């Protein structure tokens, strides 16, 4: 597999409900070989660096997360939601979640000296 470095113009940016971003871009015209190399990267995890070509770069921001990854708290809430659904949705989910997390918090507090 080949890596590609190319200039692009970001033409639109969309904020998604999960906090991620989607964007569209335009590239220069590619040769057939360049198009093939680019197309082989579709649906692959890639690393991208976006730096302006018209301005001096003062600082680089490095994002160290996998696309689509959730925080541990988000993952736990999702699992509790699935458990709540499988139990037939007893009561209100927010109350269910609060009670379950309170039990964990109190358990962990009990471990403190």
N, C-alpha and C positions, 0 to 999 in steps of 0.2 A: 504494500500500500504506500502511496506517495503522500507527502505533505505539500500543501499549497500556500504560497504567500501571494496575496493579490490586493490591489486597491479596490475598495468598494465605496459606495455612497449609501448610507442608511436612509431609506426613503420614508419609512414610517415605523413608529414604535407603539406597541399596544401593551397596556397594563392588564395582567390577567388576575382573576379573582384569587388565585393561590399565592399572589405576591411575585410571581415570575413575570418576565417580559417576553413578548414575541416581537419580532421585527422583520421588515422586508428590506432588501438591499438590491442595488444594481451593480453589476460588474462591467468591466470592459469586455469587448468581444474576445472570445476564446477560440483557440484552434480546436480541432476535433480531439486531439490528445489531451488538451487542458480540460475540455468539457468532460471527457471520460474520467479523468483523475478526480475532478470535482464531484461528479455524480457517484463515484464509489464511496464518497464520504457521507452520502445521505443515510440518515438514521444511525449514524455512528456517533459515539461520544468523541468530541473533538475539543481542543483547547483553542480559544481565539483571543487575540490581543487586538484591541481597537485603540489606535493612537492617531491623532490628527496629523495630517501631512502639512497643513498650512500654518500651524502654530507650534511653539516650543512646548514640550511636555515638562511640566514642573514636578509631577508626582505620578506614580503608578499605583493603582488600586488593584489588589489581587483578591479575587473571590475564591475561597477554598471550600466550595460545596459542590456536590454532584447535582446535576439538573434533576428537578422533581423531588429532591430530598426534603424530608420534613424534620423538624426539631424533635427531640425525644418527647417533649410535652405534647406536640401535635400527634405523634405516633400513639402515645398512650391514650389520648382522648379518642382517637379513631378506634382503637381496640375496645375501649369501654363502650363506645357507641355500638359496635358490632355485638358485643355481649348483651347489651341492653335490648337490641333488636331481636336476638335469638331467644331471649327470655320472654318475648311477647310484648315488649314495650311497656313494662309496668311503670306507671306514674310518668313524671316529667323527666326527660333526659338530663337536664341541667341539675335537678335535685339528685338524681341517681349518681351523676358524675361527682358532684360535690361530696356526697356521702362516702363514696368509694375512695376518693383522694384524701378526704379527712382521715379515714382509717389508716391509710399508708403514712400520712404525715404524723399521726399520733404514734404509730408503731416506730417510726424512725426517731421521733423525739424520745421515746422510751429507751432507745439505744444510747442516747447522750449521757455523758457522766455529769 
